[in-house]
């Protein structure tokens, strides 16, 4: 008696359905945002549950305001205050008109998770609430960029899909092997063997089976690698700044040089964020009544610097020197930062990955004749027509960029 693929599939239906049930159970659990972790990462610098820090204590905030109001205030408190909301205006005045950071980049479900966490901590016993400890599952101090929930969700979904496909292929391979053995025994006993169903003939070929398994595994591996390599890459990141500064207006329309504001770019490792004093060099006279310029005046009066949000950020283990690239190599800012003079809101134009930097070092030619920095190596390449790139000068050595 031959074992048909459908019979084999029925035998394995129970464990296969169990695997699907497990995946359907784990995926929603993985997708749930951790309110305690989000609160600790974004809120604890200014707030606590049952005591005032920079802002008010958050205990029972869900009783004072409804969830829709809280969501709107967390996403953009400035807009709520400027709309004239009495409660928001009173809160702003009570706490010395301290500007709360806008969290419009957080998904709504993350903010709801934070509200649920505050509600849970508010209703906890007094001694537990006083401790202010985050619930189980909260993350520790963050020093880098957290992996997004969507990345984890899709990664797990891809893993489950690959496992299911592998199991299904193994079912067919096992079925074909069992049928081949039984056909051999039947022929020895001169027992008539019913021909295989034509729809399954293709699976008799071991090369087809091998190729199918290889394609599935290669596809799953390719997806996993692409997902992993995307972690920590923030190309296109464009945060909302505390002051609506337009590079298109300043660098594009008004033709102001980058070095006018970023004064240390040619003599320092870092391109400094302009201080309020640099802004006031012009805006002591220009557009003084503008609401955005008034924020500069307020910073000058209070002595509190404008808290600009950094857009381009390399890992801590990477060494990059602006002066070496701008002053010595003579690179234009746009080669890394893109058409900055066309950006109303600055975004990360390039990926800034290691592969992106290495590719530039392999292609970028060095002008030895116009650069005194490289005089000590002129003799080595004197009289040759060889193209000298950064790579030939040691630009791909690990220690050049890594501590």
C-alpha positions, -999 to +999 in steps of 0.1 A: +000+000+000+014+033-011+014+063+013+000+093-006+012+128+002-023+137+015-021+109+040+012+120+053+000+156+055-030+144+076-007+126+100+013+158+105-017+181+106-018+183+144+018+194+150+015+218+120-016+234+133+000+237+167+029+256+151+005+280+134-014+284+167+019+292+185+029+317+159-005+334+160-002+336+198+034+349+199+031+375+172+005+397+190+024+393+222+056+405+205+038+434+189+025+448+223+045+479+232+062+480+266+047+510+284+072+508+312+102+507+289+089+536+268+082+557+299+117+551+313+134+559+280+114+591+271+097+605+303+118+599+334+141+629+327+112+653+335+085+632+352+078+607+380+046+589+390+041+604+424+064+634+427+073+665+408+106+665+389+108+691+361+071+686+353+042+676+375+037+642+391+017+619+367-003+599+392-040+598+383-034+619+352-060+597+335-086+609+359-078+646+353-078+644+315-093+619+290-071+597+269-077+618+237-065+650+254-034+632+269-025+617+235-027+651+218-007+668+245+021+643+245+024+643+207+026+681+205+022+701+238+031+733+220+002+731+196-022+724+225-009+754+245-010+777+214-046+766+207-056+783+240-066+752+259-072+765+295-058+735+313-027+733+291-020+770+294-024+769+332+000+739+334+025+757+311+024+788+334+025+769+366+058+751+357+077+782+347+067+780+310+090+750+305+086+737+270+077+700+270+094+679+242+070+669+214+068+631+209+050+632+175+074+605+163+060+579+188+032+556+174-001+562+191-001+526+205+032+534+223+017+565+239-014+545+250+009+519+265+026+547+285-008+559+297-018+524+307+015+521+326+009+554+345-026+542+353-013+509+366+013+526+388-012+551+400-035+523+413-006+503+428-001+501+466+014+532+480+048+517+489+052+502+454+042+534+437+066+554+459+095+533+448+088+543+412+103+510+399+093+501+364+072+470+358+089+437+348+101+438+313+113+474+314+146+479+296+177+492+312+194+525+304+195+530+267+227+540+249+218+533+214+189+530+191+162+504+200+150+479+174+115+489+163+085+466+171+077+463+134+112+450+127+108+423+154+073+414+142+082+410+106+114+391+115+095+366+136+068+363+109+095+355+083+110+329+106+077+312+111+070+312+073+104+297+065+099+269+091+064+261+078+078+259+042+106+236+053+083+213+071+060+211+041+089+202+018+101+176+043+066+160+042+068+156+004+104+143+005+095+117+032+064+107+013+084+101-019+110+080-001+084+058+016+066+053-017+098+044-035+106+017-008+072+002-010+072+001-048+105-018-047+091-044-023+059-047-044+079-054-076+099-082-058+066-099-049+052-094-084+025-072-069+010-047-093+019-012-083-004+016-091+013+044-109+019+076-091-005+105-094+006+126-123+003+158-102+032+146-080+056+133-107+077+164-105+086+157-068+102+124-078+131+143-092+157+147-064+172+177-082+139+195-083+134+189-046+169+200-038+165+232-059+132+240-042+146+236-007+176+257-017+155+285-031+133+287+000+162+287+024+181+313+003+151+335+002+146+333+040+183+339+046+183+369+023+153+385+041+168+379+075+202+395+065+185+425+049+164+430+081+194+427+103+215+451+082+188+477+084+190+479+122+205+512+133+203+528+098+183+560+100+185+573+064+157+598+059+154+606+096+141+642+099+131+652+135+110+682+143+134+708+158+125+732+187+128+761+163+116+759+127+150+766+111+150+765+073+183+755+056+166+762+023+161+798+032+195+804+049+219+782+028+198+782-004+180+816-009+204+837+012+236+818+001+250+817+037+281+794+039+278+764+061+310+775+080+293+808+090+272+789+115+291+756+119+323+774+128+345+745+139+339+723+108+374+731+093+394+729+125+377+703+148+366+668+148+330+678+152+308+703+133+295+723+162+258+731+167+255+769+164+251+787+197+223+813+203+249+840+201+257+831+165+220+833+156+217+866+173+245+881+151+218+885+125+185+882+143+193+911+166+181+931+136+164+907+112+128+895+118+129+903+155+091+900+159+089+865+144+075+839+169+104+815+160+129+843+166+113+851+199+123+817+211+159+828+206+153+859+227+137+837+254+168+814+254+191+844+258+170+858+287+167+825+306+203+813+298+189+780+287+204+769+253+181+758+225+179+720+226+184+711+190+178+675+180+208+658+164+201+644+130+233+626+119+247+603+146+275+577+142+280+548+167+303+555+196+330+531+183+334+551+150+359+579+146+351+606+121+370+639+118+352+668+100+383+689+096+402+661+079+374+657+053+365+693+048+398+712+052+423+685+041+404+665+016+384+696+004+350+678+004+318+698+000+292+694+028+267+681+002+288+650-006+277+635+027+247+656+038+230+658+004+215+690-011+212+707+023+205+741+006+172+726-007+160+712+026+133+730+045+137+704+073+171+687+074+170+649+070+198+622+069+204+620+032+230+592+032+230+559+049+263+566+067+270+528+069+305+513+069+300+501+033+290+535+022+322+550+037+344+523+023+329+527-012+338+565-011+374+557+001+378+533-028+366+558-055+377+592-041+409+605-059+435+625-039+450+656-055+486+654-043+497+685-063+473+709-045+474+695-010+504+702+012+492+677+038+504+649+015+539+663+007+556+634+026+542+609+001+547+629-031+581+613-038+566+578-036+542+584-065+562+611-084+564+604-121+537+578-121+504+580-139+487+559-113+454+572-099+458+578-061+427+571-041+421+573-003+423+535-003+459+536-015+468+559+013+455+535+039+419+546+040+406+511+044+427+503+075+404+493+104+422+516+129+415+547+107+379+547+117+376+524+148+391+529+182 
